[in-house]
């Protein structure tokens, strides 16, 4: 993958926001380092009340997809970068690269709710495709964003991370080649899901505190609903999932009776932005972004005055995550020394 510093394309990004001086509002945003997190909600909002309601909303989303202008059944997030050090804006996101692999895991291997944290083939999206998607969803009014103005050190850390994440190490491992809901890309040898990749930008720039708990889903998956190679070849049919009207409750043993699963939900993030965006209508300068003539709701934060970031980019995972433990074993990564970053 070419270094992002050499990106030669992009489109004009203008905005008016709160929290900066009137003079700065009139300046070209390319004069500053900024990272923008774009979020698109799912076709149908997922109901995480129980395994059965989650499955039903998932099926409903795919049923509505042919009639919806939103091609992202699960919702999606992108990352955008602008800076005077880049010739043009840079955009990226991660997706699973094989729908047939997902279907095989669910319908043939009968992995059940193991699909939530399973590793599948992933890839970074084409920059021009992302730019066009942002323009398209802006016209449809189906996208919102979070904009962070940052200093040089923070921006350099993002560039370093993206070069690492898209590249290949000495053992042939490419982080962006692994897509899944259990990954956090700042842990050694892990890939990412779309929300994890986007939100990890905030941890990279030293502001993990800006990743809000209210954006996350936290559930305990009954072990009976996890199948395939994750659970000794157990077969879990869709009808089995529909029998469960609640997640695991009680004192059971983690990774034996249940599997703890957490993920940042696009719908929660999108709704959080829109609620605050709409609540800002009494401000003198209402935040917005203009993308190819269409408005994208945006919330702006200026982080240029924060101190030096000292935490390494990558760090070992501290929890005993069921899905990650399986992934490391499958990839032969369990006993590999972690690189220094």
Phi and psi restraints in degrees (value plus and minus 20) as a CYANA .aco file:
   2 UNK   PHI     -88.1   -48.1
   2 UNK   PSI     128.7   168.7
   3 UNK   PHI     -79.7   -39.7
   3 UNK   PSI     118.6   158.6
   4 UNK   PHI     -89.1   -49.1
   4 UNK   PSI     -36.6     3.4
   5 UNK   PHI     -85.7   -45.7
   5 UNK   PSI     -37.3     2.7
   6 UNK   PHI    -122.2   -82.2
   6 UNK   PSI      -6.1    33.9
   7 UNK   PHI     -80.9   -40.9
   7 UNK   PSI     113.2   153.2
   8 UNK   PHI    -133.9   -93.9
   8 UNK   PSI      -6.3    33.7
   9 UNK   PHI    -154.6  -114.6
   9 UNK   PSI     157.9   197.9
  10 UNK   PHI     129.5   169.5
  10 UNK   PSI    -196.3  -156.3
  11 UNK   PHI    -161.8  -121.8
  11 UNK   PSI     141.6   181.6
  12 UNK   PHI     -87.0   -47.0
  12 UNK   PSI     113.6   153.6
  13 UNK   PHI    -145.0  -105.0
  13 UNK   PSI      91.8   131.8
  14 UNK   PHI    -142.1  -102.1
  14 UNK   PSI     130.1   170.1
  15 UNK   PHI    -177.8  -137.8
  15 UNK   PSI     139.1   179.1
  16 UNK   PHI    -144.7  -104.7
  16 UNK   PSI     107.9   147.9
  17 UNK   PHI    -159.6  -119.6
  17 UNK   PSI     147.9   187.9
  18 UNK   PHI    -105.9   -65.9
  18 UNK   PSI     144.4   184.4
  19 UNK   PHI      69.4   109.4
  19 UNK   PSI     -19.4    20.6
  20 UNK   PHI    -153.4  -113.4
  20 UNK   PSI     143.6   183.6
  21 UNK   PHI     -88.9   -48.9
  21 UNK   PSI     139.1   179.1
  22 UNK   PHI     -81.1   -41.1
  22 UNK   PSI     -57.6   -17.6
  23 UNK   PHI     -83.8   -43.8
  23 UNK   PSI     -63.6   -23.6
  24 UNK   PHI     -85.8   -45.8
  24 UNK   PSI     -49.5    -9.5
  25 UNK   PHI     -83.7   -43.7
  25 UNK   PSI     -46.6    -6.6
  26 UNK   PHI    -110.3   -70.3
  26 UNK   PSI     -25.8    14.2
  27 UNK   PHI    -106.0   -66.0
  27 UNK   PSI     137.4   177.4
  28 UNK   PHI     -84.9   -44.9
  28 UNK   PSI     107.1   147.1
  29 UNK   PHI     -82.3   -42.3
  29 UNK   PSI     -38.0     2.0
  30 UNK   PHI     -87.5   -47.5
  30 UNK   PSI     -30.0    10.0
  31 UNK   PHI     -99.1   -59.1
  31 UNK   PSI     -24.1    15.9
  32 UNK   PHI    -147.3  -107.3
  32 UNK   PSI     138.7   178.7
  33 UNK   PHI    -104.2   -64.2
  33 UNK   PSI     101.4   141.4
  34 UNK   PHI    -157.4  -117.4
  34 UNK   PSI     122.7   162.7
  35 UNK   PHI    -138.0   -98.0
  35 UNK   PSI     110.0   150.0
  36 UNK   PHI    -139.1   -99.1
  36 UNK   PSI     111.0   151.0
  37 UNK   PHI    -125.7   -85.7
  37 UNK   PSI      93.8   133.8
  38 UNK   PHI    -116.3   -76.3
  38 UNK   PSI     120.9   160.9
  39 UNK   PHI    -153.8  -113.8
  39 UNK   PSI     115.2   155.2
  40 UNK   PHI    -138.1   -98.1
  40 UNK   PSI     108.2   148.2
  41 UNK   PHI     -93.6   -53.6
  41 UNK   PSI     144.9   184.9
  42 UNK   PHI     -93.7   -53.7
  42 UNK   PSI     144.6   184.6
  43 UNK   PHI     -79.6   -39.6
  43 UNK   PSI     -66.8   -26.8
  44 UNK   PHI    -145.9  -105.9
  44 UNK   PSI     112.2   152.2
  45 UNK   PHI     -85.5   -45.5
  45 UNK   PSI     109.7   149.7
  46 UNK   PHI     -94.8   -54.8
  46 UNK   PSI     118.2   158.2
  47 UNK   PHI    -120.5   -80.5
  47 UNK   PSI      84.5   124.5
  48 UNK   PHI    -110.0   -70.0
  48 UNK   PSI      -3.4    36.6
  49 UNK   PHI     -79.5   -39.5
  49 UNK   PSI     -58.5   -18.5
  50 UNK   PHI    -178.0  -138.0
  50 UNK   PSI     148.5   188.5
  51 UNK   PHI     -77.2   -37.2
  51 UNK   PSI     -60.2   -20.2
  52 UNK   PHI     -88.5   -48.5
  52 UNK   PSI     -62.2   -22.2
  53 UNK   PHI     -89.3   -49.3
  53 UNK   PSI     -53.2   -13.2
  54 UNK   PHI     -84.7   -44.7
  54 UNK   PSI     -66.7   -26.7
  55 UNK   PHI     -81.1   -41.1
  55 UNK   PSI     -65.7   -25.7
  56 UNK   PHI     -81.0   -41.0
  56 UNK   PSI     -61.1   -21.1
  57 UNK   PHI     -90.4   -50.4
  57 UNK   PSI     -53.5   -13.5
  58 UNK   PHI     -84.1   -44.1
  58 UNK   PSI     -67.9   -27.9
  59 UNK   PHI     -82.8   -42.8
  59 UNK   PSI     -60.9   -20.9
  60 UNK   PHI     -82.7   -42.7
  60 UNK   PSI     -59.4   -19.4
  61 UNK   PHI     -81.7   -41.7
  61 UNK   PSI     -64.3   -24.3
  62 UNK   PHI     -89.1   -49.1
  62 UNK   PSI     -51.0   -11.0
  63 UNK   PHI     -88.1   -48.1
  63 UNK   PSI     -54.1   -14.1
  64 UNK   PHI    -104.2   -64.2
  64 UNK   PSI     -34.9     5.1
  65 UNK   PHI     -74.5   -34.5
  65 UNK   PSI     -64.0   -24.0
  66 UNK   PHI     -81.6   -41.6
  66 UNK   PSI     -41.5    -1.5
  67 UNK   PHI    -124.6   -84.6
  67 UNK   PSI     -15.0    25.0
  68 UNK   PHI    -129.9   -89.9
  68 UNK   PSI     128.5   168.5
  69 UNK   PHI     -99.3   -59.3
  69 UNK   PSI     -26.6    13.4
  70 UNK   PHI    -117.5   -77.5
  70 UNK   PSI      94.2   134.2
  71 UNK   PHI    -103.7   -63.7
  71 UNK   PSI     -29.1    10.9
  72 UNK   PHI    -115.6   -75.6
  72 UNK   PSI      73.1   113.1
  73 UNK   PHI     -77.5   -37.5
  73 UNK   PSI     -59.8   -19.8
  74 UNK   PHI    -112.3   -72.3
  74 UNK   PSI     -18.5    21.5
  75 UNK   PHI      60.9   100.9
  75 UNK   PSI     155.4   195.4
  76 UNK   PHI    -182.4  -142.4
  76 UNK   PSI     139.9   179.9
  77 UNK   PHI    -156.2  -116.2
  77 UNK   PSI     124.6   164.6
  78 UNK   PHI    -143.7  -103.7
  78 UNK   PSI     143.8   183.8
  79 UNK   PHI    -138.6   -98.6
  79 UNK   PSI     114.1   154.1
  80 UNK   PHI    -143.7  -103.7
  80 UNK   PSI     120.9   160.9
  81 UNK   PHI    -147.4  -107.4
  81 UNK   PSI     114.1   154.1
  82 UNK   PHI    -151.4  -111.4
  82 UNK   PSI     126.6   166.6
  83 UNK   PHI    -190.5  -150.5
  83 UNK   PSI     130.6   170.6
  84 UNK   PHI     -85.5   -45.5
  84 UNK   PSI     -33.5     6.5
  85 UNK   PHI    -108.2   -68.2
  85 UNK   PSI     -27.4    12.6
  86 UNK   PHI    -127.3   -87.3
  86 UNK   PSI     116.8   156.8
  87 UNK   PHI     -84.4   -44.4
  87 UNK   PSI     -56.1   -16.1
  88 UNK   PHI    -163.8  -123.8
  88 UNK   PSI     144.2   184.2
  89 UNK   PHI     -79.4   -39.4
  89 UNK   PSI     132.3   172.3
  90 UNK   PHI    -138.7   -98.7
  90 UNK   PSI     117.0   157.0
  91 UNK   PHI    -153.4  -113.4
  91 UNK   PSI     124.6   164.6
  92 UNK   PHI    -176.2  -136.2
  92 UNK   PSI     144.9   184.9
  93 UNK   PHI    -187.2  -147.2
  93 UNK   PSI     145.6   185.6
  94 UNK   PHI    -140.3  -100.3
  94 UNK   PSI     121.3   161.3
  95 UNK   PHI    -156.6  -116.6
  95 UNK   PSI     142.6   182.6
  96 UNK   PHI     -97.0   -57.0
  96 UNK   PSI     120.5   160.5
  97 UNK   PHI    -117.0   -77.0
  97 UNK   PSI     -17.1    22.9
  98 UNK   PHI    -168.1  -128.1
  98 UNK   PSI      81.1   121.1
  99 UNK   PHI     -84.1   -44.1
  99 UNK   PSI     -50.7   -10.7
 100 UNK   PHI     -86.7   -46.7
 100 UNK   PSI     -52.1   -12.1
 101 UNK   PHI     -85.5   -45.5
 101 UNK   PSI     -62.1   -22.1
 102 UNK   PHI     -82.7   -42.7
 102 UNK   PSI     -65.3   -25.3
 103 UNK   PHI     -82.0   -42.0
 103 UNK   PSI     -60.2   -20.2
 104 UNK   PHI     -82.8   -42.8
 104 UNK   PSI     -64.7   -24.7
 105 UNK   PHI     -81.7   -41.7
 105 UNK   PSI     -59.6   -19.6
 106 UNK   PHI    -102.4   -62.4
 106 UNK   PSI     -67.0   -27.0
 107 UNK   PHI    -110.4   -70.4
 107 UNK   PSI     -52.5   -12.5
 108 UNK   PHI    -119.5   -79.5
 108 UNK   PSI     -73.9   -33.9
 109 UNK   PHI     -95.7   -55.7
 109 UNK   PSI     -37.4     2.6
 110 UNK   PHI      33.1    73.1
 110 UNK   PSI      35.7    75.7
 111 UNK   PHI     -96.5   -56.5
 111 UNK   PSI     -33.0     7.0
 112 UNK   PHI      43.2    83.2
 112 UNK   PSI    -160.6  -120.6
 113 UNK   PHI     -95.2   -55.2
 113 UNK   PSI     -18.1    21.9
 114 UNK   PHI     -81.9   -41.9
 114 UNK   PSI     -38.5     1.5
 115 UNK   PHI     -83.1   -43.1
 115 UNK   PSI     -43.7    -3.7
 116 UNK   PHI     -82.7   -42.7
 116 UNK   PSI     -54.3   -14.3
 117 UNK   PHI    -139.7   -99.7
 117 UNK   PSI     -13.4    26.6
 118 UNK   PHI     -90.6   -50.6
 118 UNK   PSI     131.4   171.4
 119 UNK   PHI    -107.4   -67.4
 119 UNK   PSI     106.0   146.0
 120 UNK   PHI    -149.0  -109.0
 120 UNK   PSI     145.4   185.4
 121 UNK   PHI     -82.4   -42.4
 121 UNK   PSI     114.3   154.3
 122 UNK   PHI    -146.9  -106.9
 122 UNK   PSI     148.7   188.7
 123 UNK   PHI    -179.1  -139.1
 123 UNK   PSI     131.7   171.7
 124 UNK   PHI     -99.6   -59.6
 124 UNK   PSI     120.6   160.6
 125 UNK   PHI     -95.8   -55.8
 125 UNK   PSI     131.1   171.1
 126 UNK   PHI     -83.0   -43.0
 126 UNK   PSI     113.9   153.9
 127 UNK   PHI     -79.2   -39.2
 127 UNK   PSI     -63.4   -23.4
 128 UNK   PHI     -87.4   -47.4
 128 UNK   PSI     -55.8   -15.8
 129 UNK   PHI     -83.7   -43.7
 129 UNK   PSI     -60.8   -20.8
 130 UNK   PHI     -83.5   -43.5
 130 UNK   PSI     -64.9   -24.9
 131 UNK   PHI     -79.2   -39.2
 131 UNK   PSI     -63.1   -23.1
 132 UNK   PHI     -86.9   -46.9
 132 UNK   PSI     -59.2   -19.2
 133 UNK   PHI     -82.6   -42.6
 133 UNK   PSI     -62.7   -22.7
 134 UNK   PHI     -81.2   -41.2
 134 UNK   PSI     -65.3   -25.3
 135 UNK   PHI     -80.8   -40.8
 135 UNK   PSI     -64.1   -24.1
 136 UNK   PHI     -82.9   -42.9
 136 UNK   PSI     -67.0   -27.0
 137 UNK   PHI     -93.4   -53.4
 137 UNK   PSI     -44.7    -4.7
 138 UNK   PHI     -84.8   -44.8
 138 UNK   PSI     -62.4   -22.4
 139 UNK   PHI     -84.1   -44.1
 139 UNK   PSI     -53.3   -13.3
 140 UNK   PHI    -102.2   -62.2
 140 UNK   PSI     -32.3     7.7
 141 UNK   PHI      50.5    90.5
 141 UNK   PSI      14.7    54.7
 142 UNK   PHI    -141.2  -101.2
 142 UNK   PSI      14.0    54.0
 143 UNK   PHI    -169.6  -129.6
 143 UNK   PSI     128.4   168.4
 144 UNK   PHI    -161.4  -121.4
 144 UNK   PSI     150.5   190.5
 145 UNK   PHI    -172.6  -132.6
 145 UNK   PSI     140.2   180.2
 146 UNK   PHI    -141.5  -101.5
 146 UNK   PSI     106.2   146.2
 147 UNK   PHI    -134.5   -94.5
 147 UNK   PSI     109.3   149.3
 148 UNK   PHI    -145.6  -105.6
 148 UNK   PSI     100.1   140.1
 149 UNK   PHI    -109.7   -69.7
 149 UNK   PSI     107.9   147.9
 150 UNK   PHI    -152.2  -112.2
 150 UNK   PSI     144.6   184.6
 151 UNK   PHI    -102.5   -62.5
 151 UNK   PSI     158.4   198.4
 152 UNK   PHI     -85.2   -45.2
 152 UNK   PSI     -60.9   -20.9
 153 UNK   PHI     -83.5   -43.5
 153 UNK   PSI     -65.0   -25.0
 154 UNK   PHI     -81.6   -41.6
 154 UNK   PSI     -61.9   -21.9
 155 UNK   PHI     -85.1   -45.1
 155 UNK   PSI     -61.3   -21.3
 156 UNK   PHI     -81.0   -41.0
 156 UNK   PSI     -57.2   -17.2
 157 UNK   PHI     -84.8   -44.8
 157 UNK   PSI     -58.7   -18.7
 158 UNK   PHI     -84.9   -44.9
 158 UNK   PSI     -63.9   -23.9
 159 UNK   PHI     -81.5   -41.5
 159 UNK   PSI     -63.6   -23.6
 160 UNK   PHI     -81.9   -41.9
 160 UNK   PSI     -62.6   -22.6
 161 UNK   PHI     -84.0   -44.0
 161 UNK   PSI     -66.2   -26.2
 162 UNK   PHI     -85.1   -45.1
 162 UNK   PSI     -54.7   -14.7
 163 UNK   PHI     -85.6   -45.6
 163 UNK   PSI     -61.3   -21.3
 164 UNK   PHI     -84.6   -44.6
 164 UNK   PSI     -67.7   -27.7
 165 UNK   PHI     -86.1   -46.1
 165 UNK   PSI     -53.1   -13.1
 166 UNK   PHI    -110.0   -70.0
 166 UNK   PSI     -28.2    11.8
 167 UNK   PHI    -116.1   -76.1
 167 UNK   PSI    -193.9  -153.9
 168 UNK   PHI    -141.9  -101.9
 168 UNK   PSI     114.0   154.0
 169 UNK   PHI    -105.8   -65.8
 169 UNK   PSI    -196.1  -156.1
 170 UNK   PHI     -85.3   -45.3
 170 UNK   PSI     -37.4     2.6
 171 UNK   PHI    -120.3   -80.3
 171 UNK   PSI     -13.6    26.4
 172 UNK   PHI      63.7   103.7
 172 UNK   PSI      -9.1    30.9
 173 UNK   PHI    -107.2   -67.2
 173 UNK   PSI     109.5   149.5
 174 UNK   PHI    -137.2   -97.2
 174 UNK   PSI      88.8   128.8
 175 UNK   PHI     -74.7   -34.7
 175 UNK   PSI     -62.2   -22.2
 176 UNK   PHI     -89.5   -49.5
 176 UNK   PSI     -26.5    13.5
 177 UNK   PHI    -101.7   -61.7
 177 UNK   PSI     -23.0    17.0
 178 UNK   PHI    -138.5   -98.5
 178 UNK   PSI     103.4   143.4
 179 UNK   PHI    -140.9  -100.9
 179 UNK   PSI     113.9   153.9
 180 UNK   PHI     159.9   199.9
 180 UNK   PSI     137.1   177.1
 181 UNK   PHI     -95.7   -55.7
 181 UNK   PSI     -33.5     6.5
 182 UNK   PHI    -113.7   -73.7
 182 UNK   PSI     -32.5     7.5
 183 UNK   PHI     -95.0   -55.0
 183 UNK   PSI     129.2   169.2
 184 UNK   PHI    -150.2  -110.2
 184 UNK   PSI      96.5   136.5
 185 UNK   PHI     -88.4   -48.4
 185 UNK   PSI     -28.4    11.6
 186 UNK   PHI    -111.7   -71.7
 186 UNK   PSI     -18.3    21.7
 187 UNK   PHI    -112.5   -72.5
 187 UNK   PSI     124.0   164.0
 188 UNK   PHI     -74.6   -34.6
 188 UNK   PSI     112.0   152.0
 189 UNK   PHI      43.1    83.1
 189 UNK   PSI       7.7    47.7
 190 UNK   PHI    -131.4   -91.4
 190 UNK   PSI     128.1   168.1
 191 UNK   PHI    -104.9   -64.9
 191 UNK   PSI    -158.4  -118.4
 192 UNK   PHI    -184.6  -144.6
 192 UNK   PSI     139.3   179.3
 193 UNK   PHI    -119.0   -79.0
 193 UNK   PSI     155.3   195.3
 194 UNK   PHI     -86.4   -46.4
 194 UNK   PSI     -59.8   -19.8
 195 UNK   PHI     -92.2   -52.2
 195 UNK   PSI     -56.4   -16.4
 196 UNK   PHI     -83.7   -43.7
 196 UNK   PSI     -62.7   -22.7
 197 UNK   PHI     -82.9   -42.9
 197 UNK   PSI     -65.9   -25.9
 198 UNK   PHI     -86.2   -46.2
 198 UNK   PSI     -69.8   -29.8
 199 UNK   PHI     -91.6   -51.6
 199 UNK   PSI     -43.1    -3.1
 200 UNK   PHI     -83.5   -43.5
 200 UNK   PSI     -39.8     0.2
 201 UNK   PHI     -77.5   -37.5
 201 UNK   PSI     -55.3   -15.3
 202 UNK   PHI     -90.2   -50.2
 202 UNK   PSI     -56.3   -16.3
 203 UNK   PHI     -89.9   -49.9
 203 UNK   PSI     -57.5   -17.5
 204 UNK   PHI     -79.0   -39.0
 204 UNK   PSI     -60.3   -20.3
 205 UNK   PHI    -107.8   -67.8
 205 UNK   PSI      -7.1    32.9
 206 UNK   PHI      62.2   102.2
 206 UNK   PSI      -1.4    38.6
 207 UNK   PHI    -147.1  -107.1
 207 UNK   PSI      34.0    74.0
 208 UNK   PHI     -80.3   -40.3
 208 UNK   PSI     -44.3    -4.3
 209 UNK   PHI     -84.3   -44.3
 209 UNK   PSI     -37.6     2.4
 210 UNK   PHI    -104.5   -64.5
 210 UNK   PSI     -25.9    14.1
 211 UNK   PHI    -107.6   -67.6
 211 UNK   PSI      88.2   128.2
 212 UNK   PHI    -107.5   -67.5
 212 UNK   PSI     120.6   160.6
 213 UNK   PHI     -80.6   -40.6
 213 UNK   PSI     -51.9   -11.9
 214 UNK   PHI     -90.3   -50.3
 214 UNK   PSI     -28.5    11.5
 215 UNK   PHI    -106.4   -66.4
 215 UNK   PSI     -26.7    13.3
 216 UNK   PHI    -124.6   -84.6
 216 UNK   PSI     133.6   173.6
 217 UNK   PHI    -128.1   -88.1
 217 UNK   PSI     113.7   153.7
 218 UNK   PHI    -150.9  -110.9
 218 UNK   PSI      96.5   136.5
 219 UNK   PHI    -156.4  -116.4
 219 UNK   PSI     142.9   182.9
 220 UNK   PHI    -133.1   -93.1
 220 UNK   PSI      91.5   131.5
 221 UNK   PHI    -102.0   -62.0
 221 UNK   PSI     103.4   143.4
 222 UNK   PHI     -77.4   -37.4
 222 UNK   PSI     114.4   154.4
 223 UNK   PHI     -79.4   -39.4
 223 UNK   PSI     -47.5    -7.5
 224 UNK   PHI     -83.6   -43.6
 224 UNK   PSI     -38.0     2.0
 225 UNK   PHI    -118.5   -78.5
 225 UNK   PSI     -11.3    28.7
 226 UNK   PHI    -132.7   -92.7
 226 UNK   PSI     106.4   146.4
 227 UNK   PHI    -149.4  -109.4
 227 UNK   PSI    -182.2  -142.2
 228 UNK   PHI      47.9    87.9
 228 UNK   PSI    -173.8  -133.8
 229 UNK   PHI     -86.0   -46.0
 229 UNK   PSI     -36.4     3.6
 230 UNK   PHI     -88.9   -48.9
 230 UNK   PSI     -44.5    -4.5
 231 UNK   PHI    -162.7  -122.7
 231 UNK   PSI      38.9    78.9
 232 UNK   PHI      35.1    75.1
 232 UNK   PSI      14.7    54.7
 233 UNK   PHI      56.8    96.8
 233 UNK   PSI      -7.0    33.0
 234 UNK   PHI     -79.0   -39.0
 234 UNK   PSI     121.1   161.1
 235 UNK   PHI    -122.1   -82.1
 235 UNK   PSI     102.3   142.3
 236 UNK   PHI    -138.4   -98.4
 236 UNK   PSI      94.4   134.4
 237 UNK   PHI    -108.3   -68.3
 237 UNK   PSI     140.0   180.0
 238 UNK   PHI     -80.5   -40.5
 238 UNK   PSI     -55.1   -15.1
 239 UNK   PHI     -85.7   -45.7
 239 UNK   PSI     -47.2    -7.2
 240 UNK   PHI     -87.3   -47.3
 240 UNK   PSI     -60.0   -20.0
 241 UNK   PHI     -85.7   -45.7
 241 UNK   PSI     -57.9   -17.9
 242 UNK   PHI     -86.6   -46.6
 242 UNK   PSI     -35.3     4.7
 243 UNK   PHI     -98.8   -58.8
 243 UNK   PSI     -34.6     5.4
 244 UNK   PHI    -116.7   -76.7
 244 UNK   PSI      90.2   130.2
 245 UNK   PHI    -117.9   -77.9
 245 UNK   PSI      -6.5    33.5
 246 UNK   PHI    -179.2  -139.2
 246 UNK   PSI     135.5   175.5
 247 UNK   PHI     -97.1   -57.1
 247 UNK   PSI     151.5   191.5
 248 UNK   PHI     -81.9   -41.9
 248 UNK   PSI     116.6   156.6
 249 UNK   PHI    -150.1  -110.1
 249 UNK   PSI     134.2   174.2
 250 UNK   PHI      89.8   129.8
 250 UNK   PSI    -185.4  -145.4
 251 UNK   PHI    -118.8   -78.8
 251 UNK   PSI      -8.0    32.0
 252 UNK   PHI     -71.5   -31.5
 252 UNK   PSI     151.8   191.8
 253 UNK   PHI    -106.3   -66.3
 253 UNK   PSI     109.0   149.0
 254 UNK   PHI     -82.5   -42.5
 254 UNK   PSI     119.4   159.4
 255 UNK   PHI      49.1    89.1
 255 UNK   PSI     -13.3    26.7
 256 UNK   PHI    -143.6  -103.6
 256 UNK   PSI     -74.0   -34.0
 257 UNK   PHI    -112.4   -72.4
 257 UNK   PSI     -47.7    -7.7
 258 UNK   PHI    -173.8  -133.8
 258 UNK   PSI     145.3   185.3
 259 UNK   PHI    -143.8  -103.8
 259 UNK   PSI     101.7   141.7
 260 UNK   PHI     -93.4   -53.4
 260 UNK   PSI     112.6   152.6
 261 UNK   PHI    -155.4  -115.4
 261 UNK   PSI     113.1   153.1
 262 UNK   PHI    -153.0  -113.0
 262 UNK   PSI     121.9   161.9
 263 UNK   PHI    -174.7  -134.7
 263 UNK   PSI     127.8   167.8
 264 UNK   PHI    -105.4   -65.4
 264 UNK   PSI     108.4   148.4
 265 UNK   PHI    -118.2   -78.2
 265 UNK   PSI     105.7   145.7
 266 UNK   PHI     -77.9   -37.9
 266 UNK   PSI     -58.0   -18.0
 267 UNK   PHI     -86.0   -46.0
 267 UNK   PSI     -59.2   -19.2
 268 UNK   PHI     -84.1   -44.1
 268 UNK   PSI     -63.1   -23.1
 269 UNK   PHI     -87.6   -47.6
 269 UNK   PSI     -66.0   -26.0
 270 UNK   PHI     -79.6   -39.6
 270 UNK   PSI     -67.9   -27.9
 271 UNK   PHI     -83.9   -43.9
 271 UNK   PSI     -58.3   -18.3
 272 UNK   PHI     -81.2   -41.2
 272 UNK   PSI     -63.2   -23.2
 273 UNK   PHI     -85.3   -45.3
 273 UNK   PSI     -68.3   -28.3
 274 UNK   PHI     -82.9   -42.9
 274 UNK   PSI     -61.5   -21.5
 275 UNK   PHI     -80.6   -40.6
 275 UNK   PSI     -61.7   -21.7
 276 UNK   PHI     -96.9   -56.9
 276 UNK   PSI     -53.3   -13.3
 277 UNK   PHI     -83.1   -43.1
 277 UNK   PSI     -66.7   -26.7
 278 UNK   PHI     -86.3   -46.3
 278 UNK   PSI     -50.1   -10.1
 279 UNK   PHI     -95.8   -55.8
 279 UNK   PSI     -26.2    13.8
 280 UNK   PHI    -114.9   -74.9
 280 UNK   PSI      -9.4    30.6
 281 UNK   PHI     -86.5   -46.5
 281 UNK   PSI     -36.6     3.4
 282 UNK   PHI    -108.9   -68.9
 282 UNK   PSI     -24.2    15.8
 283 UNK   PHI     -95.5   -55.5
 283 UNK   PSI     133.5   173.5
 284 UNK   PHI     -83.9   -43.9
 284 UNK   PSI     -56.7   -16.7
 285 UNK   PHI    -142.4  -102.4
 285 UNK   PSI      77.7   117.7
 286 UNK   PHI     -96.1   -56.1
 286 UNK   PSI     109.1   149.1
 287 UNK   PHI     -88.0   -48.0
 287 UNK   PSI     114.0   154.0
 288 UNK   PHI    -178.2  -138.2
 288 UNK   PSI     143.9   183.9
 289 UNK   PHI    -147.1  -107.1
 289 UNK   PSI     122.2   162.2
 290 UNK   PHI    -128.0   -88.0
 290 UNK   PSI      92.4   132.4
 291 UNK   PHI    -137.8   -97.8
 291 UNK   PSI      87.3   127.3
 292 UNK   PHI      29.6    69.6
 292 UNK   PSI      22.9    62.9
 293 UNK   PHI      68.3   108.3
 293 UNK   PSI     -20.9    19.1
 294 UNK   PHI    -136.9   -96.9
 294 UNK   PSI     127.2   167.2
 295 UNK   PHI    -107.7   -67.7
 295 UNK   PSI     114.6   154.6
 296 UNK   PHI    -138.4   -98.4
 296 UNK   PSI      96.5   136.5
 297 UNK   PHI     -75.0   -35.0
 297 UNK   PSI     113.1   153.1
 298 UNK   PHI    -164.5  -124.5
 298 UNK   PSI     124.8   164.8
 299 UNK   PHI    -133.7   -93.7
 299 UNK   PSI     113.5   153.5
 300 UNK   PHI    -131.6   -91.6
 300 UNK   PSI     119.3   159.3
 301 UNK   PHI    -156.6  -116.6
 301 UNK   PSI     109.9   149.9
 302 UNK   PHI    -116.8   -76.8
 302 UNK   PSI      95.7   135.7
 303 UNK   PHI    -135.2   -95.2
 303 UNK   PSI      -0.8    39.2
 304 UNK   PHI     -89.4   -49.4
 304 UNK   PSI     -40.8    -0.8
 305 UNK   PHI    -113.9   -73.9
 305 UNK   PSI     -13.0    27.0
 306 UNK   PHI     -95.3   -55.3
 306 UNK   PSI     139.5   179.5
 307 UNK   PHI     -95.6   -55.6
 307 UNK   PSI    -194.0  -154.0
 308 UNK   PHI     -86.5   -46.5
 308 UNK   PSI     121.9   161.9
 309 UNK   PHI    -115.4   -75.4
 309 UNK   PSI     101.1   141.1
 310 UNK   PHI    -130.4   -90.4
 310 UNK   PSI     -33.5     6.5
 311 UNK   PHI     -91.8   -51.8
 311 UNK   PSI     116.6   156.6
 312 UNK   PHI     -78.7   -38.7
 312 UNK   PSI     133.9   173.9
 313 UNK   PHI     -79.3   -39.3
 313 UNK   PSI     -68.7   -28.7
 314 UNK   PHI    -129.8   -89.8
 314 UNK   PSI     127.5   167.5
 315 UNK   PHI    -171.1  -131.1
 315 UNK   PSI     131.2   171.2
 316 UNK   PHI     -84.6   -44.6
 316 UNK   PSI     127.8   167.8
 317 UNK   PHI     -91.2   -51.2
 317 UNK   PSI     116.2   156.2
 318 UNK   PHI    -116.8   -76.8
 318 UNK   PSI     -39.6     0.4
 319 UNK   PHI    -113.7   -73.7
 319 UNK   PSI     146.6   186.6
 320 UNK   PHI    -117.8   -77.8
 320 UNK   PSI      47.9    87.9
 321 UNK   PHI     -91.5   -51.5
 321 UNK   PSI     104.8   144.8
 322 UNK   PHI     -78.1   -38.1
 322 UNK   PSI     -68.0   -28.0
 323 UNK   PHI     -89.3   -49.3
 323 UNK   PSI     -59.6   -19.6
 324 UNK   PHI     -89.1   -49.1
 324 UNK   PSI     -58.5   -18.5
 325 UNK   PHI     -79.7   -39.7
 325 UNK   PSI     -62.5   -22.5
 326 UNK   PHI     -86.2   -46.2
 326 UNK   PSI     -64.3   -24.3
 327 UNK   PHI     -79.0   -39.0
 327 UNK   PSI     -66.9   -26.9
 328 UNK   PHI     -81.5   -41.5
 328 UNK   PSI     -59.6   -19.6
 329 UNK   PHI     -86.1   -46.1
 329 UNK   PSI     -63.9   -23.9
 330 UNK   PHI     -83.1   -43.1
 330 UNK   PSI     -56.1   -16.1
 331 UNK   PHI    -108.8   -68.8
 331 UNK   PSI     -22.9    17.1
 332 UNK   PHI      49.2    89.2
 332 UNK   PSI      11.3    51.3
 333 UNK   PHI    -120.4   -80.4
 333 UNK   PSI     -25.8    14.2
 334 UNK   PHI     -77.5   -37.5
 334 UNK   PSI     -60.5   -20.5
 335 UNK   PHI    -125.5   -85.5
 335 UNK   PSI      -9.6    30.4
 336 UNK   PHI     -98.7   -58.7
 336 UNK   PSI     117.4   157.4
 337 UNK   PHI     -86.7   -46.7
 337 UNK   PSI     118.1   158.1
 338 UNK   PHI     -93.6   -53.6
 338 UNK   PSI     120.9   160.9
 339 UNK   PHI     -96.0   -56.0
 339 UNK   PSI     139.2   179.2
 340 UNK   PHI    -105.2   -65.2
 340 UNK   PSI     115.8   155.8
